[in-house]
Amino acid sequence: MADPWLSIIGLNEDGLAGLSSDSRAALDRAEAIFGGPRHLELVAAGARGRPWPVPFSVDPVLEWRGRPVVVLASGDPFWFGAGGSLLPHLAKGDWRSFPAPSTFALAANHLGWRLESLRCFGLHAAPFERLLPALHRGAKVLCLLRDGQSPAELAAWLCQRGGGETRLHVLERLGGPRQRCRSTKADGFALTDITAPVTVGLEVATAIGLPATPGLPDDAFAHDGQITKRPVRALTLCALSPRPEEVLWDIGAGSGSISVEWCLAGGRAVAMEAKPARVTNIRENIARFGLGQQMQVICAEVAAPALPADLPPPDAVFIGGGGSEALVQSLFDRLPTGTRLVMNGVTLETEMLLAKWHAAKGGTLLRVELANAAPLGGMRGWVPARPVVQWSVVL
């Protein structure tokens, strides 16, 4: 289309004064203007204004397809904005975008922080646990928050994790005549009358987040003892080789610890577990680590015929429990070439199964024997753990 029907316009707190002539022309032509109530007020949308539905949906915009429509977004529409939600439903010629400086850019310039060295998070509808990988000592983090109460809630959450020394810069209504910035430490947070839109810059004083390497402590997870223990988990994740946006099938997930750490590395995971009590633990771990958008759990048997048929195609598969001849064969029959498969076993029967498949398909067969120091009378001795056999192969 020579003249796209949808214009996505980035808007800041200076309203119409901050828009380009092309953005203003698109607004003048629009038969409908979609945005938050604040956005619609800033451009005086009047009767053409269409507030976003609650819960959020792009469907009302798509109903106007072919007619001149404007969508208003804060700052850059494709950085935690409506642009990314709309694009999957649009053809190439349907739309054009008029970005303004993002809220992150405005905040970084106000604070004098190098934007390329920051971690930026949109936490309008996401838990604070999403911050955990970024909270290392000396880190600077920018967070878009939901409302005026959220900064106090974030400060309390930081204090609960031992981050009371973290400095919070609370920035309100950036880019307009009413912008304001106030600073305080988390353990002394007493700011009131905070007005949305609000962004918080964090200067992290102590390491309160997660390490970058695999192998979190076992007690970081909710579990009933059925968990891939820390050293073996680290070896298993190395064999699985997680990469951003890749999908893992975690079959016989137990506590879901493998899936959790896979997602913390930037991937997505489907954890399959047959026992309802363990499914409950997995859901608790998803919440603990803020992985609701990356990880799902299915209460499902791990026998080959019972694997769900509508799962997203995996880049890697881990079998932590319930491995069988039929399951392995079904995976080789079902999965595309290049899928990485890792299977752990502690029983003699599973060890024999892995040895058979290793002989037939190759890959790497690894036997892991570990021991922990423990009291032995008045001294100490080694207490061996059960050996773990691990087979990893690329299909």
Buried (B, 14 or more C-beta within 10 A) or exposed (E): EEEBBBBBBBBBBBBEEBBEEEBBEBBEEBEBBBBBEBBBEBBEBEEBBBBBEEEEEBEBBBEBEEEBBBBBBBBBBBBBBBBEBBBEEBEEEBBBBBBBBBBBBBBBEBBEBEBEEBBBBBBBEBBBBBBBBBBBEEBBBBBBBBEBEBBBBBBBBBBEBEBBBBBBBBBBBBBBEEBEBEEBBBEEBEBEEBEBBBBBBBBBBBBBBBEEEBBBEBEBBBBEEBBBBBBBBBBBBBBBBBEEEBBBBBBBBBBBBBBBBBBBBEBBBBBBBBBEEBBBBBBBBBEBBBBBEBBBBBBBEBEBEEBEEEBEEBBBBBBBBBBBEEBBEBBBEBBEEEBBBBBBBBEEEBBEBBBEBBEEBEBEBBEBEBEEEEEEEEEEEEEEBEEBBBBBBBB
